[in-house]
Amino acid sequence: MVAQELSLRERKKQQTRSRLWRTAIELFGERGFDQVSVAEIAAAAEVSKMTVFNYFATKEDLVLGPMQEHVGDLARIVRERGPGESVVEALRRQYLDRLAARDPSVGLNDDPTVLRVQRLVQSTPALLKGAYDFLVRSQDLLARELATMAAQDRPDAGGGTAVSEFTARAAAAQIAAVRNTLFVEIIGRLLAGESADEIYPDTVRLVEQSFDLLEHGLRGFGGPSDPALAAPAAG
């Protein structure tokens, strides 16, 4: 009985949180982020202003809250990857799985509410900064996980820990840059009017190319042997 009551309580909390988020997105989309107050959101959702702040610490969180839930994803994927699976292999697999599922966390989702959120973020400096801060935090958590992994692999290396920490930060920066570049490409095409299904094949190809660069590095990139520079076959 207690477990059922707790489950019901949690479901009600999730329903309230979802209602507040959707109400906020609808009002922000109609009038703009800066033109809507938290009090107006509370009134539209038929709750008190304090209730809103019980679920969302700031006005910005009313838009960015779902993004915050994914800040630790990259570090977790690395930590939980399968035996013998490399970091890049695990991250590639996860990204492709989320693309296939049309997961909003990788951008490939054309639900009208999701697109409304993306338009809000792109057009509101405070939200754009918040999204960037999440990216930096995600990259930092990934770097820490990579450094921990490297330290465990080299426990006896003299001076190895400091080098591993730098390498981990550099690797995390490259991974984050690839994912962010893919995200910007996806969102740009969706906001231009293409559907998620239309751009899915192209996006898979770009993901494979991007993660190949991560896996093999930039050696030969732009040189005469670079496949990207090969002359097209004669028609």
N, C-alpha and C positions, 0 to 999 in steps of 0.2 A: 504493500500500500504506500509506504513512504517513497519507494523508488518511483512508483507511478505518479505520485504527487509532484516529485521533483522533476520528472520528465514533462509533466503538464506545465509546470512553472517555467521550465526552460523553453518549451515551445511557445508559450505566451510571450516570453521575452524576445524570442527571435521574431515573432510576428510583429511585435511593437517596433522593434528595431527596423524591420523591413518596411513597415508602413511609414515610419519617420523618414527613412532614406528616400523612398519613392515620392513621398509628398514634397520633400525638399528639392529633389531633382526636377519635379514637374514645375514648381514655382520658380526655381532658378532658370529653367529653360524658357519659361514664358517671359520673365521680367529681367533676368540677369542676376548674377550672384550678389553683386554689391547693392542691388535694389530691394532685396528681400531680407527681412530681419528674422532672427530665431523666434521671436514672439509670434510672428505671422505664421511660421511653419508649425509652431505648437498649436495655434488656433485652428489651422487647417486640418491638423491631425487629431484634433480634439483631445489634447493632453496639455499639461502645464509646461511652462518654459523650463522648469527644473527637471521635468521628466526628460526633455530633450537632452539636457546636459548630463543626465544620468547615463545616457546611452552614447552620446557623442561629446567629447571634451571640448571641442571647438566647432565653430561654424564650418571651417574647412573640412573637418572630419565627416560632416554630413555628405560630402561628395567623395572624399578620398578614403573613407573607412574601409571599403572592400579591398582597395589596393594595399592597405596596411596589413591585411591578413596574409599577404603573400611575400612580405619583406624577407622572411627567413627561408623561403622555398629553396633557393640555390644551395645554401649551406646544408639544408636538410637532405637534398638529393645527393650531394657529395657524401655526406655522412652515412646515408642508408643505401648507397649503391651496392650492387651485387658483387660477390667474390670474383676477382679478376677483371672487373669492369673498370675502365679508366674514367677519370673525371669527365673528359669531353664526351666519351661514349654515353655516360649516364645523363649528362645534360642534353645531349642531342636527342636521345630516346624520349626524355621527358617533354622536350619542346615539341617534337613531332606528335607525341600522344595528345598533348593539349591542343595542338592545331586541329587534329582529327576530331577532337571533342568540341571544337569551337569554343574553347575556354576563353572568357574575357581577359584572363590574366596575361595572355600572350597577344591580345588585341584582335584575334580573328573571330569576331562576333558582331553580327549586324542587327542585333536586337535594338529597336528604336531607343529604349532607355539607356542602353550601353553607349550608343552613338551620341546621345544627348550629353552624357557624362563627358565623353571625349571632347565634344565641342566646347563644353564649359571649361574644361581644363585648358584647352588650347587658347581660349579667349580671355582667361582670367589670370593675371600675373600671380596672385596669391596662391591659386591652385596649381599653377605651373611650377612654382617654387616648391610647393608641398610634394608634388609628384617627383621632382628632382631629388628632394631630400630622401624620399623613400628609396630611390635608385642608389643613392650614396650609401644609405644604411644597409641595403641588400648586398652591395659590393663589399662593404666592410665586414659583414658577417661571413660572406664567402671567403674573403681573404683570411680571416681568423681560422676558419675551418681548414683551409688549405695549409696554413702555417702549422696548425696542430697535427695534421696528417704528415707533413714533412718532418716535423720534429720527432714524431714517433718512428718514422722510417730511418732517421739519422740520429739516434740518441747519443752516440759516442763521437760524433764528428766535431772536432775542435773548431769553434767559431761557426759551425754549420747552422746553428739556429738563426743567427742574424741574417745570414744569406738566404735561408729558407723563407724567413718572414718577408724579405724584400721580393723574392721571387713569387711568393704567394700573392703579394699586393699587385705585382705586375700581371700575373696570370688572371687574377680576379678582375682587374681593370679591362683586360682584353675580352674576357667572357661577357662582362657587363656591357661593353661597347657593342659587341656583336648583337646581343639580345636587344639593346636599345635601338640599334639601327634597323633591325628587323621590325620592331614594334612601330617605329616611325613610318616605315614603308607601308606596313599593313594599314595603320590608321589613316594615313594620307589617301590611300586608294579607297578605303571604305567611306571616308567623308566626302570623297569626290563622286560617290554614287555607285560604285561597284559593290556587288554582293560578296559575302564571305565565300560562297561556293564558287563564284567566278574566279576569285584570286587564289583559291586554295592550291591548285597545281603549281602556279608560279611561286607561291610562298614556300612550298615544300622544296622546290628546286633551289631557292635562295638560302633556305636553312641548310641544306646539304652542302652548298658551296661555302657558306660562312663557317660551318663547323669543320669542314675540311681545312680551311685556313687555320682555324684554331689548332687542329690536330697536327698539321704538317708544317705550320709556320709560313713565313713569307719568302722563304728561299726560292729564288727563281721567279718571284712575282714581278711581272712587267718585263721580264727578260725574253729572249728569243724563243725559249722553250715553253713559255707560259701558254697553256691551252686557250686562255681567254683572248690571246692575241692572234691565234691561228686564223689564217685567211679562210673565208667561207668557201665551201666546196662549189666548184663551177656548176651552174645550173644548166 
